[in-house]
Amino acid sequence: MLLIKNGRVLGTPFDACDLLIDDEKIVEIGESIEATADTMVIDAAGLWVAPGLVDMHVHLREPGFEYKEDILTGSAAAAAGGVTTMCCMPNTAPVIDNAGAIRNILDRAIEAAVTVLPIGAVTMGQNGQELTNFFALKAAGAIALSDDGNSVQNARLAYLAMELAKDQDLLIISHCEDADLVQNNALNEGRVSRELGLPGRPAIAEELMVSRDTMLAAQTGAKLHIAHVSTANSVEIIRKAKEARVNVTAETCPQYFTLTEEEVLKQGPLARVNPPLRTQNDVEAIIFGLLDGTIDAIATDHAPHSVEEKARELTEAPSGMIGLETSLALALTQLYHSNMMSIEEIIKLMSTNPARILGIEAGEIQTGAIADIVIFDPDEEWTVDPEQFKSKARNSPFSGMELKGKVKYTISRGRVVFGN
């Protein structure tokens, strides 16, 4: 058994109380719970005790790119960041586009520190030409479907995919960028791209696809989730779709409410990500979208690359940045310590809402619930040092940043997977 003492347990009326865990479940919440001789005790005095984070958008790179990351190192990074459930995207080699590939991920994840839920591809090989077998993917254990890294460019195929997903009660997670408009350009189309003399990825490329996919969701009734929202107009399109009762949810990532395109001038390839970092106006709109509920979730889009890959020229380096070990601290620093959000609201965005969108048993602390828990100090200051990360990768644009909010323990299914 595991007993957490004296913590500020989210969702309870107590300033400090105890939480008892046995056989992967929370069995008691209250004041002055007595420990037995065989009980492990964590003193959480002065700390918050919250549901473990649920990250809907992670790239674990296995199979095919294990030199960047693998399921075990990615799950160790997740545990260090307070994440107890994460969904891995299918753009691996080979692509996770069949039932056998889904089962392989689940078999490998048995050894992982946290729960890993595989996302299957929408199209075979993610090539946008032929739909995968949605029924087989779901039966094998796919939690959702996505061609993340690409958009399904063909509108007819995207329409058929949503019709089929509706029939199978599967969530479609959409990477919204028009390929013809973005090409393989490295940064936002705007002042910085003009200063560097480089072609950019215009905001309209994202907004067109957000518009198209929300309209298709309205037509089909499919469950649609918009990944990594980055522009002000995307937020407004999603807001209007929700007002029209379209079955759509959305996520953003810490980089889109903390950094702007100016970061490319400072950090070059480390600040290259798809969709790209945008303007200050976009950052402010993303934050407002989080505040008013238009954006439902904060995910990381954890995208590991090797040091050698990110050392290439800006136009040649791969896009992506890691985020599992900094996401909670960034949200606390930018949103809680700026007095824009409460801790409860942040945990809702990072745990409760993602669990609801995915339809999984997670994101809450109550008697009988699975014991997925993060214990953190919202005020502890620390400096981001990627050399200390559990991830194989080091490609974080937040290196050297001073953050407030530190994960002290992570408990996955009743087992301490991070902490003393």
C-alpha positions, -999 to 999 in steps of 0.1 A, spaced: 0 0 0 10 36 -5 -1 65 17 2 101 7 1 124 38 -7 160 43 -11 170 6 -33 196 -10 -54 171 -28 -71 186 -58 -109 184 -57 -112 180 -19 -123 207 6 -93 202 29 -62 223 30 -42 192 37 -54 156 37 -43 120 31 -48 96 3 -45 58 5 -37 36 -25 -40 -2 -27 -39 -25 -57 -36 3 -82 -67 21 -69 -74 50 -46 -92 34 -16 -95 62 9 -93 100 10 -95 119 43 -77 133 72 -54 114 95 -54 81 77 -32 56 97 -4 37 80 2 0 86 36 -15 90 39 -24 53 27 9 39 50 32 20 45 68 31 51 100 11 49 132 30 33 158 6 32 187 31 31 219 11 26 201 -22 -3 196 -45 -17 162 -52 -34 160 -86 -45 136 -113 -16 125 -134 -13 144 -167 -28 129 -198 -8 140 -229 -28 134 -261 0 141 -285 35 125 -282 60 111 -308 78 82 -293 97 73 -326 94 36 -321 96 17 -344 122 29 -368 137 60 -352 148 46 -318 180 67 -320 157 97 -313 135 82 -286 118 49 -278 88 38 -258 108 32 -226 128 64 -226 98 84 -236 78 70 -208 106 78 -183 105 114 -196 67 114 -192 70 102 -156 96 130 -149 70 155 -162 41 142 -142 24 125 -172 8 91 -164 -10 85 -197 2 95 -232 -9 88 -267 17 81 -293 14 92 -329 17 68 -358 43 85 -380 70 58 -374 88 35 -397 68 15 -406 37 36 -400 13 23 -373 -14 16 -399 -25 -20 -391 -37 -41 -362 -3 -59 -358 15 -26 -354 -10 -14 -327 -5 -47 -308 33 -43 -310 31 -9 -294 9 -22 -266 31 -52 -260 62 -30 -258 43 -6 -235 38 -33 -209 74 -24 -197 68 13 -198 67 35 -167 34 50 -176 3 41 -197 9 43 -235 -21 44 -258 -13 40 -296 -30 62 -322 -35 45 -356 -30 61 -390 -60 74 -410 -44 64 -443 -21 36 -453 15 47 -448 1 82 -440 3 88 -478 -33 102 -481 -44 78 -507 -61 48 -491 -79 46 -458 -67 21 -431 -90 -6 -417 -106 15 -389 -125 -15 -375 -93 -36 -372 -73 -7 -357 -99 -1 -330 -103 -38 -322 -65 -40 -317 -65 -11 -293 -61 21 -312 -73 50 -290 -78 74 -319 -68 79 -355 -45 106 -370 -22 112 -399 -3 137 -377 28 151 -394 6 153 -425 -29 164 -432 -53 143 -453 -52 167 -482 -79 151 -503 -113 165 -491 -133 135 -503 -110 110 -485 -112 132 -453 -150 132 -456 -151 94 -460 -127 90 -431 -150 110 -408 -181 91 -419 -163 58 -411 -149 71 -378 -184 82 -368 -196 46 -375 -168 31 -354 -171 58 -327 -134 67 -332 -118 101 -326 -100 117 -355 -71 139 -345 -63 164 -373 -30 180 -382 -43 211 -400 -19 224 -426 -25 228 -464 6 210 -479 7 231 -510 8 263 -490 34 252 -464 57 231 -486 86 222 -463 92 257 -451 109 262 -418 91 291 -400 60 313 -399 54 336 -429 58 370 -415 83 396 -403 110 371 -393 108 350 -425 111 383 -445 141 393 -424 158 360 -431 148 360 -467 131 326 -464 97 314 -475 73 308 -447 43 287 -436 14 312 -437 -12 311 -409 -39 307 -435 -25 272 -443 -36 261 -409 -69 280 -409 -81 266 -442 -78 231 -429 -93 239 -395 -123 253 -414 -125 224 -438 -123 197 -411 -148 214 -387 -172 217 -416 -167 180 -424 -173 171 -388 -205 192 -388 -217 173 -419 -208 138 -407 -212 141 -369 -178 127 -364 -157 134 -333 -129 157 -344 -99 169 -324 -78 197 -338 -41 192 -329 -16 219 -319 -36 250 -326 -13 280 -333 -31 309 -348 -57 335 -337 -80 328 -365 -79 290 -359 -91 297 -323 -120 318 -337 -130 292 -362 -131 265 -335 -150 289 -312 -177 294 -339 -178 257 -346 -185 250 -310 -212 276 -308 -228 257 -337 -225 225 -317 -200 208 -339 -185 178 -321 -150 193 -321 -123 197 -294 -89 213 -297 -55 213 -281 -25 236 -281 10 232 -268 32 252 -243 53 266 -272 23 283 -287 14 302 -255 50 310 -245 71 317 -276 68 337 -308 85 336 -342 112 358 -328 126 327 -311 139 315 -345 163 345 -346 177 335 -312 177 297 -314 175 288 -351 166 251 -357 157 245 -320 128 268 -325 117 251 -358 84 232 -352 52 224 -372 30 244 -372 55 272 -366 58 296 -338 36 326 -346 32 362 -335 25 378 -302 -11 384 -313 -14 347 -319 1 339 -285 -25 361 -268 -53 346 -287 -42 311 -278 -42 321 -241 -76 336 -244 -88 304 -261 -76 284 -231 -93 308 -207 -127 308 -224 -127 270 -230 -124 272 -268 -92 252 -265 -99 221 -244 -64 207 -237 -27 213 -234 -5 186 -250 32 186 -258 36 173 -294 68 159 -279 90 155 -310 125 142 -303 154 146 -327 191 139 -324 216 166 -317 232 161 -351 198 166 -369 190 198 -350 226 211 -357 218 214 -394 209 247 -411 174 260 -403 161 250 -437 175 215 -435 169 206 -398 138 186 -389 108 203 -372 99 195 -337 108 201 -300 106 179 -269 82 189 -241 72 160 -217 95 172 -189 87 209 -191 50 211 -199 35 213 -164 62 238 -153 56 260 -184 18 260 -178 23 269 -142 49 296 -150 30 312 -178 -6 308 -167 -7 303 -129 20 326 -118 8 353 -141 -26 351 -123 -45 341 -154 -55 306 -143 -59 285 -111 -41 252 -106 -74 235 -108 -80 250 -143 -45 240 -155 -50 204 -143 -84 203 -161 -66 213 -193 -38 188 -189 -56 158 -173 -93 159 -169 -103 172 -203 -79 150 -223 -92 120 -204 -128 130 -212 -120 136 -249 -103 102 -252 -130 84 -231 -106 68 -207 -106 62 -170 -81 89 -159 -80 126 -149 -97 124 -115 -89 118 -79 -117 100 -61 -122 68 -42 -122 38 -65 -103 56 -93 -71 44 -108 -42 58 -88 -25 79 -115 -12 109 -96 13 138 -98 26 155 -67 42 189 -74 54 221 -58 39 250 -78 64 275 -65 97 257 -67 121 274 -91 144 255 -114 164 261 -145 157 239 -176 188 217 -184 181 192 -212 213 173 -202 194 162 -171 163 150 -191 152 113 -191 145 116 -228 172 106 -253 167 139 -270 179 174 -261 160 196 -286 143 220 -262 140 257 -270 134 262 -232 170 253 -222 183 278 -196 148 292 -189 138 298 -153 105 281 -145 83 279 -114 67 245 -107 84 212 -101 72 176 -102 82 158 -71 66 124 -75 47 107 -102 25 76 -94 13 54 -122 -14 28 -113 -3 30 -77 34 26 -84 59 54 -78 76 58 -112 93 92 -105 106 107 -72 126 98 -42 
